Amino acid sequence: MKTRTKIIFGVCGLLLLTLILFYRNSVCECTNRISYKTININDKISLNKIYAPADSIELLNITNSWNDFSPQSDYYMIVNKSAYYYERVLVVIRHFTDEAKHYGAVILPRNYDASRSYPALLWANGLDQSNPVVDIQNFGPLYKRLQDYFIIIPSYRGQALVANGRRYCSDGFFGDAFDGATDDALRLLEVAKTEFKGIDKKRVVVGGASRGGTVALLMGIRDNNINAVISMAAPTDFFSETMYNRYRKQYKYQFLSKKVPLKEIRAKMIKSSPIHFIENYPNHLLLIHGKNDKVVPVSHAIQVIEKLKEREHFEYRLVNEGHSINYETEHIFKWLRTHN
């Protein structure tokens, strides 16, 4: 009997050690994604060449590439389904494109009934190169205030999704944090619409702050079926020497840390800059920016305002705040329900 007990405890201990090592390796895999070793690899290219004004052919080529983009994943699977806050269900989805895996979370409406129709909000998180993680606990006010909504939270390439204490690491280069992240978000949205028939495809809103606000704008530009966009404190133009000088190390990591042809470098910067394409978005847009934003200057919002100020479906608010704008304000929820 004692021998049997020792064997059982030994096996359990081995399993526990395996789980600990697996989790530790998983954490390392998630966090050790960012390296600045190659950020100077393109320093020999003249900035005058990099930032020469974009011509109509360059912009048309980008628009055509977006038109050719398919939001369909090669395949997907549900990897976790569990109870969550406010009597809702959390679903974690793994979806694949070219064998690269990406993760996202979907919070079902309270007391979800598949025979009913519900609006959906995809919320894109901001960019933190020191901690490439999106933790769905950070969006609690959305779950609490929008209990009749699907809430969709994407993670992006090179980023970890944290849900119910578990960490899911997406493949890819974390420096594809704008146009690449938009690809990932569009694919997760398509998976959600495929898997959950209760999502009303005519009532889909995307929103986000900082990098998330840029992704929200790019999603709306690239998919006109998105009914409304909420963009807060978003950088809207990376194709400028001013931004190069402002963010230097992080900027070079994002756009200049790979040895590729000059036209690809320029295309990535332009694709990440919704100001060049914002007039292509025809639906409802709420733009919010802090007048005292020290991270993303308010001039980024003003450029958009100048282009869209005559649009019927466009609303903007320049508030007396910095970069961390509170998305819990009543105005945002009221606007969301009005336009969805």
Residue pairs with C-beta under 8 A, 6 or more apart in sequence:
23 167
26 167
26 169
27 167
29 169
30 132
30 133
30 159
30 160
30 167
30 169
31 131
31 132
31 133
31 160
33 132
33 158
33 159
33 174
34 129
34 132
34 158
34 174
34 253
36 249
36 252
36 253
36 257
38 257
38 258
38 259
39 249
39 252
39 253
39 256
39 257
40 252
41 256
41 257
41 258
41 259
42 252
42 256
42 257
42 259
42 265
45 262
45 265
47 241
47 244
49 262
50 241
50 262
50 265
50 266
50 269
51 239
51 240
51 241
51 244
54 239
54 266
54 270
54 276
58 263
58 266
58 267
58 270
59 270
59 276
59 277
61 267
62 267
62 270
62 271
62 277
63 277
63 280
66 221
66 222
69 183
69 186
69 222
71 186
71 187
71 189
71 190
71 223
72 187
72 190
73 95
73 96
73 97
73 187
73 190
73 191
74 96
74 97
74 98
74 99
75 95
75 96
76 93
76 94
76 95
76 96
76 191
76 195
77 93
77 94
77 95
78 91
78 92
78 93
78 195
79 92
79 93
79 94
79 103
79 168
80 90
80 91
80 92
80 163
80 164
80 166
81 89
81 90
81 91
81 92
82 89
82 90
82 164
83 89
83 90
84 90
84 107
84 143
84 164
85 140
85 143
85 144
86 110
86 143
86 144
86 147
87 110
87 111
88 107
88 108
88 109
88 110
88 112
88 143
88 147
89 107
89 108
89 112
90 105
90 106
90 107
90 108
90 136
90 163
90 164
91 105
91 106
91 107
91 108
92 103
92 104
92 105
92 161
92 163
92 166
92 168
93 103
93 104
93 105
93 106
93 188
93 191
93 192
93 195
94 101
94 102
94 103
94 168
95 101
95 102
95 103
95 104
95 187
95 188
95 191
96 102
97 187
100 157
100 171
100 172
101 170
101 171
102 154
102 155
102 156
102 157
102 170
102 171
102 172
102 184
102 187
102 188
103 155
103 161
103 168
103 169
103 170
104 152
104 153
104 154
104 155
104 161
104 184
104 188
104 191
104 192
105 136
105 152
105 153
105 161
105 163
106 150
106 151
106 152
106 153
106 192
106 195
106 196
107 136
107 143
107 150
107 151
107 152
107 153
108 150
108 196
109 118
109 147
109 148
109 149
109 150
109 198
110 147
110 148
112 118
112 198
113 198
114 196
114 197
114 198
115 198
116 198
117 198
117 199
117 200
118 148
118 149
118 150
118 198
118 199
118 200
118 203
119 148
119 149
119 150
119 200
119 203
119 204
119 205
119 340
120 149
120 150
120 151
120 152
120 189
120 192
120 193
120 199
120 200
120 203
120 204
120 205
121 142
121 146
121 149
121 150
121 151
121 152
121 204
121 205
121 206
121 207
121 336
121 340
122 152
122 153
122 154
122 185
122 188
122 189
122 192
122 204
122 205
122 206
122 207
122 219
123 139
123 142
123 151
123 152
123 153
123 206
123 207
123 208
123 212
124 154
124 181
124 185
124 206
124 207
124 208
124 211
124 212
124 213
124 215
124 216
124 219
125 134
125 138
125 153
125 208
125 211
125 212
126 208
126 209
126 210
126 211
126 212
127 177
127 210
127 211
129 174
129 250
129 253
132 158
132 159
132 160
132 174
133 159
133 160
133 161
133 162
133 167
134 153
134 154
134 155
134 156
134 159
134 160
134 161
134 162
135 162
135 163
136 153
136 161
136 162
136 163
137 162
139 151
139 153
141 327
141 328
142 149
142 151
143 151
145 328
145 333
146 333
146 336
150 192
150 196
150 198
150 199
152 188
152 189
152 192
153 161
154 181
154 184
154 185
154 188
154 189
155 161
155 168
155 170
155 184
156 170
156 172
156 174
156 176
156 177
156 180
156 181
156 184
156 185
157 170
157 171
157 172
157 173
157 174
157 176
157 180
157 181
157 184
158 170
158 171
158 172
158 173
158 174
158 175
158 176
159 169
159 170
159 174
160 167
160 168
160 169
160 170
161 167
161 168
161 169
161 170
162 168
170 184
172 180
173 180
175 253
175 254
175 255
175 257
175 258
177 211
177 254
178 211
178 214
178 215
178 218
178 238
178 254
178 271
178 272
179 218
179 268
179 271
179 272
181 211
181 215
182 215
182 218
182 219
182 222
185 206
185 215
185 219
186 219
186 222
186 223
189 204
189 206
189 219
189 223
192 199
193 199
193 201
193 204
201 225
202 227
203 227
203 340
204 225
204 226
204 227
204 340
205 226
205 227
205 228
205 229
205 230
205 336
205 339
205 340
206 215
206 216
206 219
206 220
206 226
206 228
206 229
206 230
207 213
207 216
207 229
207 230
207 231
207 232
207 327
207 336
208 214
208 215
208 216
208 230
208 231
208 232
208 234
209 232
209 233
209 234
209 325
209 327
210 232
210 233
210 234
210 235
210 295
210 296
210 323
211 234
211 235
212 232
212 234
213 230
213 231
213 232
213 233
213 234
214 231
214 234
214 235
214 236
214 272
214 274
216 229
216 230
216 231
216 234
217 229
217 231
217 234
217 236
217 274
217 278
217 281
217 285
218 271
218 272
218 274
219 226
219 229
220 226
220 229
220 281
220 283
220 285
221 274
221 277
221 278
221 280
221 281
224 280
224 281
224 282
224 283
226 283
227 283
227 284
227 339
227 340
228 283
228 284
228 285
228 286
228 336
228 339
228 340
229 281
229 283
229 284
229 285
229 286
230 286
230 288
230 332
230 335
230 336
231 285
231 286
231 287
231 288
232 287
232 288
232 289
232 325
232 327
233 288
233 289
233 290
233 293
233 295
233 296
233 323
233 324
233 325
234 274
234 287
234 289
234 296
234 300
234 301
235 243
235 296
235 300
236 273
236 274
236 275
236 278
236 300
236 301
236 303
236 304
237 243
237 273
237 275
237 276
237 300
237 303
238 251
238 254
238 255
238 269
238 272
238 273
239 266
239 269
239 270
239 272
239 273
239 276
243 251
244 251
244 252
254 272
255 265
255 268
255 269
255 272
256 265
270 276
274 304
275 300
275 303
275 304
275 307
278 304
278 307
278 308
279 307
279 308
282 313
283 313
284 313
284 314
284 339
285 308
285 311
285 313
285 314
285 315
286 315
286 316
286 317
286 332
286 335
286 339
287 301
287 304
287 305
287 314
287 315
287 316
287 317
288 301
288 316
288 317
288 318
288 319
288 325
288 332
289 296
289 298
289 300
289 301
289 316
289 317
289 318
289 319
289 325
290 298
290 318
290 319
290 320
290 321
290 322
290 323
290 325
291 298
291 318
291 319
291 320
291 321
292 320
292 321
292 322
293 321
293 322
293 323
294 322
294 323
295 322
295 323
296 323
298 318
301 316
301 318
304 316
305 316
308 314
309 316
315 335
317 331
319 325
